[in-house]
């Protein structure tokens, strides 16, 4: 089972929770430079924001239960869907997996003691918190809660009297958090890998983080500048986006999506890395097609830059560019397909242990495939004209984002829970809540595909009577889904107090984090390990594999 | 006669849908079968298989062919959508918070989009305030109304009846209520209506829009002049409404 020589274990060594450095108590956390503590700090903050955004989603669905006013007025509804989007995108989905699990696990998985710039790492967390606080302050100040939708499209975002400037500034600050995290990860991966850890021996989670980090560094500055331009336009009327002053509203859409489409891959690529790690662990075998999966992450990150125009098929951009963007959009489906096929092939002749994290991943594959495949209809030129800006799109991106990144965030929580907290949750309850969640998820979002096809536009406070049955089903689905999440988190929280102690390697995993104690000590390894094999290598007789040949 | 847009969009939709269902079934059936067959109880020892180049090529090339098929089926439908047939009737639609108004080549204005049966209709789409999107679900067409530019779409008025027109780009408080109607009426009735004196229900703002392709007869100068006075009054009223709404 050995994946290289590992320094001797010291069960008596204190975990990073118990280790007291210069500072004790709360300051030991707020001024920590330990990547694991920073990961936990992100987790706590993020789950708070996530809970708020989920509640807003539930309120929206409640409003849509009946036609006319159910619980709120149109202005409130518009603000709530805006906040739901802004919080989910900028505070949960984009930073989610890299900031929490990337921080906690990246250094351990590549055999390092920490990230290369620990202070920068802490600064990223503070920027995240400041951004979040600014977003909260913007709710109670200025001209009321922002009502532009999370895309802040001009000219509406310039004309509305609500507090757009501060909220947009919050997103700007959050962007810096993202850039610095990306920079830190790229450098860490290049400079801090332990001896023997070549690029193609890195766990696929690290590959996902690596591809993502490049997008974070290269694309985020564009949205930063764009948001600053919106603020300047609001305060000084500089006219970059105002057609009366020679500007162009479409320029905004281009700039916004040049970042925000690659951002979709920031959200999903690390999550896809998690899938590969979990499948390798619970099938007790090497992942099928390691190199194609690793390279497809880079391919997605690269082609993902070039497809932003598919958000603008009806905006009035030239027909030529629509055709080109449609074609490129189809191309990005190929590496995504390669990943899915390899994951399924990895199950072949494995010895599948259907534990809770694996169940989440299997649910992900189905839900994400539905989400990905419905993206094809949206990438097709003529069908997109009909479906864009309808509930079809809402269903599509909830399937890929929530069903993709969301489900995998939960999968990661369950998979690395014993490592992060040193305890176990109740397995049966975890699986049960996964089923409830996934059933609720589909009841909630699937009717939206049908509504969209029938012509129900998105961001509507009210709807025509013919859509009522679908809205009612979707609202009921939201209750089931939230119930699933309540079960899940209750189980996880209970495990913190009452769960049995976790061993070092409860899942029989092969990557380096399973070679250190649960929870790990301050600097993970007391001696930097040396790696001789690929990340998912297990001892076996069969000699065909190249990794084995390298064994000398 | 050009292919019907709604029919070709639906045809593409079901083609892509069919391919998608096929791919989904391949993935899901294989997944469930493997989960069943290679469960740790039935298959306690895993065989280490780390890849297969032939398979990697297969599942790169076959999807590549499929996406090219899908791309072209969408492309042909799109070509048809973007090339307005010769002889189409042009009507200007103006979006504003939160209503649509239609201006006919002879200057007649309306809140409801009346069009003659059997004709191709070329919509010139404008906005006087923020982004809107002119959407006729039953015709499967949509195009944004962006301030400072004129976008277009066309459709064939092939069946008598009344259809929903919605705004599909979020535009503020009453975005959800920015519905209007497309009413397809027989040609005789249409021309009767088009050249009739403006009735009381016709009350819209004017933007100073000129309709570039004036393919229909422009003989209704009289109604134009009579209307312009009432229009300017309405314009002022509406402008102030917009200002009030967007004080900054």
Boltz contact constraints between the chains, C-beta under 6 A:
constraints:
  - contact:
      token1: [A, 74]
      token2: [B, 173]
      max_distance: 6.0
  - contact:
      token1: [A, 75]
      token2: [B, 173]
      max_distance: 6.0
  - contact:
      token1: [A, 149]
      token2: [B, 170]
      max_distance: 6.0
  - contact:
      token1: [A, 153]
      token2: [B, 131]
      max_distance: 6.0
  - contact:
      token1: [A, 155]
      token2: [B, 130]
      max_distance: 6.0
  - contact:
      token1: [A, 155]
      token2: [B, 147]
      max_distance: 6.0
  - contact:
      token1: [A, 156]
      token2: [B, 130]
      max_distance: 6.0
  - contact:
      token1: [A, 156]
      token2: [B, 172]
      max_distance: 6.0
  - contact:
      token1: [A, 159]
      token2: [B, 246]
      max_distance: 6.0
  - contact:
      token1: [A, 243]
      token2: [B, 147]
      max_distance: 6.0
  - contact:
      token1: [A, 243]
      token2: [B, 148]
      max_distance: 6.0
  - contact:
      token1: [A, 249]
      token2: [B, 146]
      max_distance: 6.0
  - contact:
      token1: [A, 284]
      token2: [B, 46]
      max_distance: 6.0
  - contact:
      token1: [A, 285]
      token2: [B, 46]
      max_distance: 6.0
  - contact:
      token1: [A, 285]
      token2: [B, 48]
      max_distance: 6.0
  - contact:
      token1: [A, 286]
      token2: [B, 48]
      max_distance: 6.0
  - contact:
      token1: [A, 286]
      token2: [B, 50]
      max_distance: 6.0
  - contact:
      token1: [A, 288]
      token2: [B, 51]
      max_distance: 6.0
  - contact:
      token1: [A, 289]
      token2: [B, 51]
      max_distance: 6.0
  - contact:
      token1: [A, 289]
      token2: [B, 56]
      max_distance: 6.0
  - contact:
      token1: [A, 292]
      token2: [B, 56]
      max_distance: 6.0
  - contact:
      token1: [A, 314]
      token2: [B, 142]
      max_distance: 6.0
  - contact:
      token1: [A, 314]
      token2: [B, 143]
      max_distance: 6.0
  - contact:
      token1: [A, 314]
      token2: [B, 144]
      max_distance: 6.0
  - contact:
      token1: [A, 315]
      token2: [B, 144]
      max_distance: 6.0
  - contact:
      token1: [A, 316]
      token2: [B, 144]
      max_distance: 6.0
  - contact:
      token1: [A, 316]
      token2: [B, 146]
      max_distance: 6.0
  - contact:
      token1: [A, 316]
      token2: [B, 149]
      max_distance: 6.0
  - contact:
      token1: [A, 316]
      token2: [B, 151]
      max_distance: 6.0
  - contact:
      token1: [A, 319]
      token2: [B, 82]
      max_distance: 6.0
  - contact:
      token1: [A, 327]
      token2: [B, 71]
      max_distance: 6.0
  - contact:
      token1: [A, 330]
      token2: [B, 67]
      max_distance: 6.0
  - contact:
      token1: [A, 330]
      token2: [B, 71]
      max_distance: 6.0
  - contact:
      token1: [A, 333]
      token2: [B, 67]
      max_distance: 6.0
  - contact:
      token1: [A, 334]
      token2: [B, 63]
      max_distance: 6.0
  - contact:
      token1: [A, 334]
      token2: [B, 64]
      max_distance: 6.0
  - contact:
      token1: [A, 337]
      token2: [B, 63]
      max_distance: 6.0
  - contact:
      token1: [A, 341]
      token2: [B, 59]
      max_distance: 6.0
  - contact:
      token1: [A, 344]
      token2: [B, 27]
      max_distance: 6.0
  - contact:
      token1: [A, 344]
      token2: [B, 30]
      max_distance: 6.0
  - contact:
      token1: [A, 344]
      token2: [B, 31]
      max_distance: 6.0
  - contact:
      token1: [A, 347]
      token2: [B, 34]
      max_distance: 6.0
  - contact:
      token1: [A, 348]
      token2: [B, 34]
      max_distance: 6.0
  - contact:
      token1: [A, 349]
      token2: [B, 47]
      max_distance: 6.0
  - contact:
      token1: [A, 349]
      token2: [B, 49]
      max_distance: 6.0
  - contact:
      token1: [A, 350]
      token2: [B, 38]
      max_distance: 6.0
  - contact:
      token1: [A, 350]
      token2: [B, 46]
      max_distance: 6.0
  - contact:
      token1: [A, 351]
      token2: [B, 40]
      max_distance: 6.0
  - contact:
      token1: [A, 351]
      token2: [B, 43]
      max_distance: 6.0
  - contact:
      token1: [A, 351]
      token2: [B, 44]
      max_distance: 6.0
  - contact:
      token1: [A, 351]
      token2: [B, 46]
      max_distance: 6.0
  - contact:
      token1: [A, 352]
      token2: [B, 35]
      max_distance: 6.0
  - contact:
      token1: [A, 352]
      token2: [B, 38]
      max_distance: 6.0
  - contact:
      token1: [A, 352]
      token2: [B, 39]
      max_distance: 6.0
  - contact:
      token1: [A, 352]
      token2: [B, 40]
      max_distance: 6.0
  - contact:
      token1: [A, 353]
      token2: [B, 40]
      max_distance: 6.0
  - contact:
      token1: [A, 366]
      token2: [B, 28]
      max_distance: 6.0
  - contact:
      token1: [A, 369]
      token2: [B, 24]
      max_distance: 6.0
  - contact:
      token1: [A, 369]
      token2: [B, 27]
      max_distance: 6.0
  - contact:
      token1: [A, 373]
      token2: [B, 20]
      max_distance: 6.0
  - contact:
      token1: [A, 373]
      token2: [B, 24]
      max_distance: 6.0
  - contact:
      token1: [A, 376]
      token2: [B, 16]
      max_distance: 6.0
  - contact:
      token1: [A, 376]
      token2: [B, 20]
      max_distance: 6.0
  - contact:
      token1: [A, 377]
      token2: [B, 16]
      max_distance: 6.0
  - contact:
      token1: [A, 380]
      token2: [B, 12]
      max_distance: 6.0
  - contact:
      token1: [A, 380]
      token2: [B, 16]
      max_distance: 6.0
  - contact:
      token1: [A, 380]
      token2: [B, 70]
      max_distance: 6.0
  - contact:
      token1: [A, 380]
      token2: [B, 74]
      max_distance: 6.0
  - contact:
      token1: [A, 381]
      token2: [B, 74]
      max_distance: 6.0
  - contact:
      token1: [A, 381]
      token2: [B, 75]
      max_distance: 6.0
  - contact:
      token1: [A, 381]
      token2: [B, 78]
      max_distance: 6.0
  - contact:
      token1: [A, 382]
      token2: [B, 9]
      max_distance: 6.0
  - contact:
      token1: [A, 382]
      token2: [B, 12]
      max_distance: 6.0
  - contact:
      token1: [A, 382]
      token2: [B, 74]
      max_distance: 6.0
  - contact:
      token1: [A, 382]
      token2: [B, 77]
      max_distance: 6.0
  - contact:
      token1: [A, 382]
      token2: [B, 78]
      max_distance: 6.0
  - contact:
      token1: [A, 382]
      token2: [B, 81]
      max_distance: 6.0
  - contact:
      token1: [A, 383]
      token2: [B, 9]
      max_distance: 6.0
  - contact:
      token1: [A, 383]
      token2: [B, 12]
      max_distance: 6.0
  - contact:
      token1: [A, 383]
      token2: [B, 13]
      max_distance: 6.0
  - contact:
      token1: [A, 385]
      token2: [B, 142]
      max_distance: 6.0
  - contact:
      token1: [A, 386]
      token2: [B, 9]
      max_distance: 6.0
  - contact:
      token1: [A, 386]
      token2: [B, 140]
      max_distance: 6.0
  - contact:
      token1: [A, 389]
      token2: [B, 133]
      max_distance: 6.0
  - contact:
      token1: [A, 389]
      token2: [B, 168]
      max_distance: 6.0
  - contact:
      token1: [A, 455]
      token2: [B, 137]
      max_distance: 6.0
  - contact:
      token1: [A, 457]
      token2: [B, 166]
      max_distance: 6.0
  - contact:
      token1: [A, 457]
      token2: [B, 168]
      max_distance: 6.0
  - contact:
      token1: [A, 459]
      token2: [B, 170]
      max_distance: 6.0
  - contact:
      token1: [A, 460]
      token2: [B, 176]
      max_distance: 6.0
  - contact:
      token1: [A, 461]
      token2: [B, 176]
      max_distance: 6.0
  - contact:
      token1: [A, 462]
      token2: [B, 176]
      max_distance: 6.0
  - contact:
      token1: [A, 540]
      token2: [B, 48]
      max_distance: 6.0
  - contact:
      token1: [A, 542]
      token2: [B, 48]
      max_distance: 6.0
  - contact:
      token1: [A, 545]
      token2: [B, 50]
      max_distance: 6.0
